[in-house]
Amino acid sequence: MSLFKARDWWSTVLGEKEEFDQGCLCLADVDNSGNGQDKIIVGSFMGYLRIFSPHPVKTGDGSQAEDLLLEVHLRDPILQVEVGKFVSGTEMLHLAVLHSRKLCVYSVSGTLGNVEHGNQYQIKLMYEHNLQRTACNMTYGSFGGVKGRDLICIQSMDGMLMVFEQESYAFGRFLPGSLLPGPLAYSSRTDSFITVSSCRQVESYKYQVLAFATDADKRQETEQQKLGSGKRLVVDWTLNIGEQALDICIVSFNQSVSSVFVLGERNFFCLKDNGQIRFMKKLDCSPSCFLPYCSVSEGTINTLIGNHNSMLHIYQDVTLKWATQLPHIPVAVRVGCLHDLKGVIVTLSDDGHLQCSYLGTDPSLFQAPKVESRELNYDELDVELKELQKIIKDVNKSQGTALWPMTEREDDLKVSATVSPSFDSVSQATDAEVGTDLVPSVTVKVTLQNRTVLQKVKLSIYVQPPLVLTRDQFTFEFKTPEMTSTVAFSVYLKRSYMPSTLDGNAVVSYSRPTDRNPDGIPRVIQCKFRLPLKLICLPGQPSKTASHKLTIDTNKPPVSLLSLFPGFANQSEDDQVNVMGFRFLGGSRVTLLASKTSQRYRIQSEQFEDLWLITNELILRLQEYFEKQGIKDFACSFSGSMPLQEYFELIDRHFELRKNGEKLEELLSERAVQFRAIQRRLLARFKDKTPAPLQHLDTLLDGTYKQVTALADAVEENRGDLLQSLSRLQSATRLLILLLGLWQKLSADQLALLEAAFLPLQEDTQELGWEETADAAISHLLKTCLSKSSKEQALNLSSQLDAPKDTSRLKKHITLLCDRLAKGGRLCLSTDAAAPQPMVMPGGCTPIPESELEERALEQDSAELFTNHRHLIAEPPMPEVPPLQGVLE
């Protein structure tokens, strides 16, 4: 804020609700009075043209009626007003008014009356030009070095320069590469037009180059023009300023030197007439207008710069000499001679505040109003302080939820989900891509019941791909308490591979308004539901042989598979059905066997990941069966070897598809660049007036187009394979976590911790994939709760997740995790459990390798620990701590 404000010499407000811009203000002796007194010409976007001749008034009197010489409504919006020698045959000054589709030149004359207020002014239209293109701005000058007259150049909104030699139209030229028009100025010393393009660079074009360049008109060429050859429009010089320009002004106070001033959005540039930077100044505030107005000392130029803080700064080159406060934000500023007073500053705001002022030392200081003094009552202050302390204490007790009382937080909204026991009569799977099988769909109903008024209630449903929903977003309005809303949607399998889980999740987000927060406090509540196995699976023929087998041990006698899976087997004579086949809609088969003599179940399949869904479903149904029987000590266990080799093969397959996708995208980018380059070459050949052979460019374009199409198809196919591979990897990961839990008797919290580490993402991309995120999470577990010493806990984790070169490090960490669990490691994120003292590690635990030597030693030790068992149906003895068995690469 400035210490001083501008001294108001004269001011007025123009019209009502009118708008103005930087081209709407001009100062000149427009009526050719010859007394050296300037008139103020103002045009508005509403089409009003006003001419003022201000007289000094006392403070607070404002403007007088006789100050307004002329006011006329021209109907069309006025974009810019300029005064110059625009009429041929005379050197008198005339007024040029630029409309959006028209250029008008007027003469302004006055008739003296007997008294001052009897003077009459009028304008007369000398000529006008109807424009074929929408105008943006204009400039004028003695183009080409003509004497005694001014020519006008208008820039259109599409970047075309139209030159008018007074009453006649000369030519029009398109600026190369023009996208949006910028400010335009004419330099008489270099006879060139200077503008700022949409590329944020200052460009200079010689008038002679514009005059002899190819005509830009769309009208039909004459035979003379066809025979003639036009020259290409070439820029004289350019300078990249890195920002959009608000205005350009060219001054030449010394005839030997001229300067180009450019006002940017954040900087103020002064250039030489050859495009070199003379100096630049970074502005502290966002500028709105500027005007270089004089040269006080040799080699320096003074400049007025207005900004959006209603300030007017005066710079001498780059040095701030004065700052003054204005009553409005100026969009145009001029300096002129009014009523024998030289150097009057005229400013115009966008809403029509016109002011003539000069610099002075009127202080613009804020004086705070006097406050009525009163005596302090310390007893009342003590009572108020205790009340405030009580409120703060209540807030701390509620742990940041003081706006939501504890008694009211619960049961604001009840959400329940119900899955239909039968399939839809008409399947909703209209776009399924599973094959020849008829894909069923099942209906899920979600019910919401509110207790209080809620706002912005939104329900989102999520199921695991390739399961899809007919609708996954719902919105509700609970304007009154005790409302119930139910929505229904269908779920079906869209692709030919299996989801990693049949669980679905319904998440509701809402806001609960309170007295202190009417907009509401955001909250989220969720409800999970489980889809039936028969949605993705059909009864199938059992298989006697399989590549992958798992054995699950129980502590109870075997249960009839018919009672466990009533929808997947036919009633036979034998009540104990000990074999059952499953066929997924994608085509793969799984066989389930129950032992007649032991308490074991075997699951076998040709694909390792297909074992997950049936194994998980078997354990869940066994638990439900014994709970109904009233048996609470039922437990499952796994005593076989960890199938790490099969799991690592799926990891390698997924990583290979990620790398293949990167190569395909890089190749597609190269072919796209090549395709655009060929297009540019062909376009240049077609635009050339002299026919030239294509030199097989068309053949090359066609071949490149086919390559681009084939590569795009390959990228899409690889993305589909990557999604399928991720789903299979997630299924295998969940199976591995299940086996680890059964093997080491892990609790639900420990299983959730393993699942969070192994399954951090719902989907992966080229930038962030499953391998690096899972490796970082597993490394964190190995360095915290599964660490052997405090030295491992002190290791710093990497803050960046970079795509790995291979999967060897991830495999070693997974193997080491299983080894630590086998030796008694506990999964817990609490500080006490993570400390090395209470960690129980029977037989010791292998530390995380910190060098290549330690990694080699780890491989040797692990190779001695692990053995390979392909068939897990055998009955090995159960030691107290089962050894980890698998295969290391």
Rosetta blueprint (number, residue, H / E / L):
1 M L
2 S L
3 L L
4 F E
5 K E
6 A E
7 R E
8 D E
9 W E
10 W E
11 S E
12 T E
13 V E
14 L L
15 G L
16 E L
17 K L
18 E L
19 E L
20 F L
21 D L
22 Q H
23 G H
24 C H
25 L E
26 C E
27 L E
28 A E
29 D L
30 V L
31 D L
32 N L
33 S L
34 G L
35 N L
36 G L
37 Q L
38 D L
39 K E
40 I E
41 I E
42 V E
43 G E
44 S L
45 F L
46 M L
47 G L
48 Y E
49 L E
50 R E
51 I E
52 F E
53 S L
54 P L
55 H L
56 P L
57 V L
58 K L
59 T L
60 G L
61 D L
62 G L
63 S L
64 Q L
65 A H
66 E H
67 D H
68 L E
69 L E
70 L E
71 E E
72 V E
73 H E
74 L L
75 R L
76 D L
77 P L
78 I L
79 L L
80 Q E
81 V E
82 E E
83 V E
84 G E
85 K L
86 F L
87 V L
88 S L
89 G L
90 T L
91 E L
92 M L
93 L L
94 H E
95 L E
96 A E
97 V E
98 L E
99 H L
100 S L
101 R L
102 K E
103 L E
104 C E
105 V E
106 Y E
107 S E
108 V E
109 S E
110 G E
111 T E
112 L L
113 G L
114 N L
115 V L
116 E H
117 H H
118 G H
119 N L
120 Q E
121 Y E
122 Q E
123 I E
124 K E
125 L E
126 M E
127 Y E
128 E E
129 H E
130 N E
131 L L
132 Q L
133 R L
134 T L
135 A E
136 C E
137 N E
138 M E
139 T E
140 Y E
141 G E
142 S L
143 F H
144 G H
145 G H
146 V L
147 K L
148 G L
149 R L
150 D L
151 L E
152 I E
153 C E
154 I E
155 Q E
156 S E
157 M L
158 D L
159 G L
160 M E
161 L E
162 M E
163 V E
164 F E
165 E E
166 Q L
167 E L
168 S E
169 Y E
170 A E
171 F E
172 G E
173 R E
174 F E
175 L L
176 P L
177 G L
178 S L
179 L L
180 L L
181 P L
182 G L
183 P L
184 L E
185 A E
186 Y E
187 S E
188 S L
189 R L
190 T L
191 D L
192 S E
193 F E
194 I E
195 T E
196 V E
197 S L
198 S L
199 C L
200 R L
201 Q E
202 V E
203 E E
204 S E
205 Y E
206 K E
207 Y H
208 Q H
209 V H
210 L H
211 A H
212 F H
213 A E
214 T L
215 D L
216 A L
217 D L
218 K L
219 R L
220 Q L
221 E L
222 T L
223 E H
224 Q H
225 Q H
226 K H
227 L H
228 G L
229 S L
230 G L
231 K E
232 R L
233 L L
234 V L
235 V L
236 D L
237 W E
238 T E
239 L E
240 N E
241 I L
242 G L
243 E L
244 Q L
245 A E
246 L E
247 D E
248 I E
249 C E
250 I E
251 V E
252 S E
253 F E
254 N E
255 Q L
256 S L
257 V E
258 S E
259 S E
260 V E
261 F E
262 V E
263 L E
264 G E
265 E L
266 R L
267 N E
268 F E
269 F E
270 C E
271 L E
272 K E
273 D L
274 N L
275 G L
276 Q L
277 I E
278 R E
279 F E
280 M E
281 K E
282 K E
283 L L
284 D L
285 C L
286 S L
287 P E
288 S E
289 C E
290 F E
291 L E
292 P E
293 Y E
294 C E
295 S L
296 V L
297 S L
298 E L
299 G L
300 T L
301 I L
302 N E
303 T E
304 L E
305 I E
306 G E
307 N E
308 H L
309 N L
310 S L
311 M E
312 L E
313 H E
314 I E
315 Y E
316 Q E
317 D L
318 V L
319 T E
320 L E
321 K E
322 W E
323 A E
324 T E
325 Q E
326 L L
327 P L
328 H L
329 I L
330 P E
331 V E
332 A E
333 V E
334 R E
335 V E
336 G E
337 C E
338 L E
339 H L
340 D L
341 L E
342 K E
343 G E
344 V E
345 I E
346 V E
347 T E
348 L E
349 S E
350 D L
351 D L
352 G L
353 H E
354 L E
355 Q E
356 C E
357 S E
358 Y E
359 L E
360 G E
361 T E
362 D E
363 P E
364 S L
365 L L
366 F L
367 Q L
368 A L
369 P L
370 K L
371 V L
372 E L
373 S L
374 R L
375 E L
376 L L
377 N L
378 Y H
379 D H
380 E H
381 L H
382 D H
383 V H
384 E H
385 L H
386 K H
387 E H
388 L H
389 Q H
390 K H
391 I H
392 I H
393 K H
394 D H
395 V H
396 N H
397 K H
398 S L
399 Q L
400 G L
401 T L
402 A L
403 L L
404 W L
405 P L
406 M H
407 T H
408 E H
409 R H
410 E L
411 D L
412 D L
413 L E
414 K E
415 V E
416 S E
417 A E
418 T E
419 V E
420 S E
421 P E
422 S E
423 F E
424 D L
425 S L
426 V L
427 S L
428 Q L
429 A L
430 T L
431 D L
432 A L
433 E L
434 V L
435 G L
436 T L
437 D L
438 L L
439 V L
440 P L
441 S E
442 V E
443 T E
444 V E
445 K E
446 V E
447 T E
448 L E
449 Q E
450 N E
451 R L
452 T L
453 V L
454 L E
455 Q E
456 K E
457 V E
458 K E
459 L E
460 S E
461 I E
462 Y E
463 V E
464 Q L
465 P L
466 P L
467 L E
468 V E
469 L E
470 T L
471 R L
472 D L
473 Q E
474 F E
475 T E
476 F E
477 E E
478 F E
479 K L
480 T L
481 P L
482 E L
483 M L
484 T E
485 S E
486 T E
487 V E
488 A E
489 F E
490 S E
491 V E
492 Y E
493 L E
494 K L
495 R L
496 S L
497 Y L
498 M L
499 P L
500 S L
501 T L
502 L L
503 D E
504 G E
505 N E
506 A E
507 V E
508 V E
509 S E
510 Y E
511 S E
512 R E
513 P L
514 T L
515 D L
516 R L
517 N L
518 P L
519 D L
520 G L
521 I E
522 P E
523 R E
524 V E
525 I E
526 Q E
527 C E
528 K E
529 F E
530 R E
531 L L
532 P L
533 L H
534 K H
535 L H
536 I L
537 C E
538 L E
539 P E
540 G E
541 Q L
542 P L
543 S L
544 K L
545 T L
546 A L
547 S L
548 H E
549 K E
550 L E
551 T E
552 I E
553 D E
554 T E
555 N L
556 K L
557 P L
558 P L
559 V L
560 S L
561 L H
562 L H
563 S H
564 L H
565 F L
566 P H
567 G H
568 F H
569 A L
570 N L
571 Q L
572 S L
573 E L
574 D L
575 D L
576 Q L
577 V L
578 N L
579 V E
580 M E
581 G E
582 F E
583 R E
584 F E
585 L L
586 G L
587 G L
588 S L
589 R E
590 V E
591 T E
592 L E
593 L E
594 A E
595 S L
596 K L
597 T L
598 S L
599 Q L
600 R E
601 Y E
602 R E
603 I E
604 Q E
605 S E
606 E L
607 Q L
608 F H
609 E H
610 D H
611 L H
612 W H
613 L H
614 I H
615 T H
616 N H
617 E H
618 L H
619 I H
620 L H
621 R H
622 L H
623 Q H
624 E H
625 Y H
626 F H
627 E H
628 K H
629 Q L
630 G L
631 I L
632 K L
633 D L
634 F L
635 A L
636 C E
637 S E
638 F L
639 S L
640 G L
641 S L
642 M L
643 P L
644 L H
645 Q H
646 E H
647 Y H
648 F H
649 E H
650 L H
651 I H
652 D H
653 R H
654 H H
655 F H
656 E H
657 L H
658 R H
659 K H
660 N H
661 G H
662 E H
663 K H
664 L H
665 E H
666 E H
667 L H
668 L H
669 S H
670 E H
671 R H
672 A H
673 V H
674 Q H
675 F H
676 R H
677 A H
678 I H
679 Q H
680 R H
681 R H
682 L H
683 L H
684 A H
685 R H
686 F H
687 K H
688 D L
689 K L
690 T L
691 P L
692 A L
693 P L
694 L L
695 Q L
696 H L
697 L H
698 D H
699 T H
700 L H
701 L H
702 D H
703 G H
704 T H
705 Y H
706 K H
707 Q H
708 V H
709 T H
710 A H
711 L H
712 A H
713 D H
714 A H
715 V H
716 E H
717 E H
718 N H
719 R H
720 G H
721 D H
722 L H
723 L H
724 Q H
725 S H
726 L H
727 S H
728 R H
729 L H
730 Q H
731 S H
732 A H
733 T H
734 R H
735 L H
736 L H
737 I H
738 L H
739 L H
740 L H
741 G H
742 L H
743 W H
744 Q H
745 K L
746 L L
747 S L
748 A H
749 D H
750 Q H
751 L H
752 A H
753 L H
754 L H
755 E H
756 A H
757 A H
758 F H
759 L L
760 P L
761 L L
762 Q L
763 E L
764 D L
765 T L
766 Q L
767 E L
768 L L
769 G L
770 W H
771 E H
772 E H
773 T H
774 A H
775 D H
776 A H
777 A H
778 I H
779 S H
780 H H
781 L H
782 L H
783 K H
784 T L
785 C L
786 L L
787 S L
788 K L
789 S L
790 S H
791 K H
792 E H
793 Q H
794 A L
795 L L
796 N L
797 L L
798 S L
799 S L
800 Q L
801 L L
802 D L
803 A L
804 P L
805 K L
806 D L
807 T L
808 S H
809 R H
810 L H
811 K H
812 K H
813 H H
814 I H
815 T H
816 L H
817 L H
818 C H
819 D H
820 R H
821 L H
822 A H
823 K L
824 G L
825 G L
826 R L
827 L L
828 C L
829 L L
830 S L
831 T H
832 D H
833 A H
834 A H
835 A L
836 P L
837 Q L
838 P L
839 M L
840 V L
841 M L
842 P L
843 G L
844 G L
845 C L
846 T L
847 P L
848 I L
849 P L
850 E L
851 S L
852 E H
853 L H
854 E H
855 E H
856 R H
857 A H
858 L H
859 E H
860 Q H
861 D H
862 S H
863 A H
864 E H
865 L H
866 F L
867 T L
868 N L
869 H L
870 R L
871 H L
872 L L
873 I L
874 A L
875 E L
876 P L
877 P L
878 M L
879 P L
880 E L
881 V L
882 P L
883 P L
884 L L
885 Q L
886 G L
887 V L
888 L L
889 E L
